[in-house]
Amino acid sequence: MNQNLNQKKTTYVIIGGTSGIGEAVAKHVNNDNTIIHVASRMTGLDISDETAVHQYFESIGPFEHLVVTAGSYAPAGKVADVTIEEAKHAFDIKFWGAINVTKHAARYMTPKGTITLTTGMLSRKIVANTYVKTAINAALEAVTKVLAKELAPIRVNAISPGLTMTSAYKNMDASSRNAMYENAKRNLPAGIAGSAEDIAMAYVMAISNPYMTGSIIDVDGGALVN
């Protein structure tokens, strides 16, 4: 009886779901009718390791929805100053990691499943000293559209967050971090600094809207029009 009930539940896999935006998404979709698998480096999954990713999805089996929020870090600095090794490492985690996850997850996903990736506003907002993050996010946005065609009828979308108040900034000193958030409130058209919960609502929309695929959804407080 319990096995039959479990088969009717909707299964989510959230990579990067132990903190920040991924954790907020997990909370949004958590209810009596869902099964949620959360993985990240904190749980021992290195998404840059293709073998480990393959084994992870093999252990889960069939499921409906994939969310990838892992890999927010990228070195900042001018092209002349950032080492290629650092840049490659960031690509290995966020870009190639997302590809590893998508490649192996798709084999186990149901036809009406969804894949929701994470990019960022720097893909299209020009800011000096951010070439690594800009390149990673732009590459993921381009690939999102290709995957939407290749993997159909699985729907593939990407969320592009702006500045978000998460633990990603925990290593900043408190005064600098608070000043950054206050600056966002003063300058963004929305008049607030975004929270992980604000961004999570966009993932829920991408997952639940059956007419949405190949889309890049901006949730940035108006940063791109500012």
N, C-alpha and C positions, 0 to 999 in steps of 0.2 A: 504493500500500500504506500509506504513512504517513498519507495523507488518511483512509483508512478507519479506521485506529487512532485518529486524533484524534476522529472522529465518535462513537466509543464512550466517550470520556472525559466526565466530569461537569465542567461549567463553573461556576465561582463568580465573582461580582463582589462585591468587598468595598470599600465606600465608607468611607473613613477607615482604610484598612488599612495605612497606612505607619507607624503607631505605636500604642502602647498596646493596648487590647483588640482592635481590628481587626487589628493585626499578629499578635497571639496567635492569633486565629481562623484567619488565613491559614496559620500554621504548623501548626495542628491538622489542617486539611483538605488540606494539601499532600502529595500522594503521586503515584506513577506513573500513577494513573488520573484525575487531575484537571488541569484548566486553571484557573488563577487569575488574574483581572484585579484589580489593586489600584489605587485612585484616591483622591486627597485633594487638598486645597489645595496640598500639597507637590508633587504631580505636575501641577498646573496646572488642576485641576477645581474650579470654584466651584459648589457645589450650589445656591446661591441664584439662579444664572443658568439659567433654564429652557431657553434655547436651547442653552447649552453642555451641559447634561445630556442633552437630546434627541440632540445630535450624538454624544455619547459612546456612548450605547447603540446608536445606529444603526451606529457603527463596530464594535461587538462582535458584533451579530447574536444569534441564538437562544442561550439559556443556561438553566441550571436553578435556581441558587440566588443570592439577593441578600442581603447583610448590610450594614446601615447603622449605623456607629458614629460618624459624624462629628458635630461640633457640640457638644462637651461644655461649652463656656464659656457662662456667663450672668452678668450683673452682679449682685453681691450688694448688699443694702441695703434700707432701708425704702422703702415706696411713695413717700413724700414726697421721698426723696433720689435715687432712681435716675431718670435722665432717660428719657423715653419713647423717644428716639432709640436709646439703648443697648438698651433692652428690645426694641424692634422689630428691631434688628439681630440680636440673639440668636435671636428667633423666625424671622427670615429664614433663618438658617443651619440650626438644628436642626429646627424644625417644618416650615417651608415647604420647606426643603432636602430633608427626608425625603419630603415629598409630591411634590416635583418628581421625585425619584429613583424613587419607587414608580410614579408615573403613567407615566413613559416606559419604565421597566424592564419593567413588566407586559406591554407590547405584544410583547416579544421572549421572554417566558418560556414554557417548556414547561408543559403542563397539570399535571404533577406537581411543579412547582417550588415553592420556598419563598421567602418574604420574612421576614427577621428584623430588626426595628427595635430601637432602644436608647432606653430611658427613664431612670429612676433613682428611687431610693427616696423622693426628696422629693415625688414625685407624691402620696404618701399619708402621709408622715411630716411632721408640722407642725413647722417650724423657722423662727423669726423671721428676717427679712432675706433670705429666699430666694424671694420671690414670683414672680420671673421664671422661675427654673428649675422651681419647683413648677408653674406654669401651663403651661410648655412640655411637661413630662413627663406631666402629667395629660391634656393635649390629645392627645398621641401615644398614650397608652394607650386613650383613648376611640376614636380613629380606627383603631387596630389591630383592634378588634373589628368595626368597620364594614367595613374592608377585607377581613377574613376572610370576610364574607358576600358582598361585591361581587365579589371576585376568585376565589372558589371555582371549580374545585378547587385552585388555587394556595393553599397554606397560608400564613397570615400570623400571626406571633407577635412578641412584644416581650420583650426581656430588661431587667430593672430592677436594675442593679447598685447596691450600696452603696459605701462608701469603698473605693477601689481604688488600689493603689500603682502609679501610672503617671507618665509625663512631664507629665501635666496639672498637676502640682504643682511643676514644675521651677523656677518663678520664686519659690517660697517660700524663705526662708532655711533652711538645713539643720536647724538646731535646732528651728525651729517645725514643719517637716515631720515630723521624727522624733518630736517630742512628740505630734503628731496621730496618727501610726501607733501609738505606744505606748498612747495613750489608748484607741484602738479595741481593742487587744488586751486591755486591762484590763476594758473595759465591754461588749464584744459577747459574746453567748452562745457564739459559735464560738471565742472566745479568740484570734483572729488578725486581722490586717489582710489583706484580700484582695489577690491578685495578678491581673494581667491574664490569666494562664493559668487561674486559678480561674474567672474569669468566662467565658472562652472555652469551657469545657466545656459551659456552658448553651446556647450557640449551636449547638454540635454536636448536643446532644440535641434542640433545637427543629427542626433541619434533618432529623435522621434518624428522628424518631418520626412515623410516618404518621398517627397518631390525634390529633395535637396541632395545633389551629389556634384563633386568637382568644384565645390564652393570654398572660398577663403572668407571666413567670417571675422571681421574686425571688431574687437571689443577693447577699445583703447581710450575711451573718454573723449574722443574727438581729436586725438593727437595727429592723425593724418590730414586733418583739414585745418589744423591750427597754424 
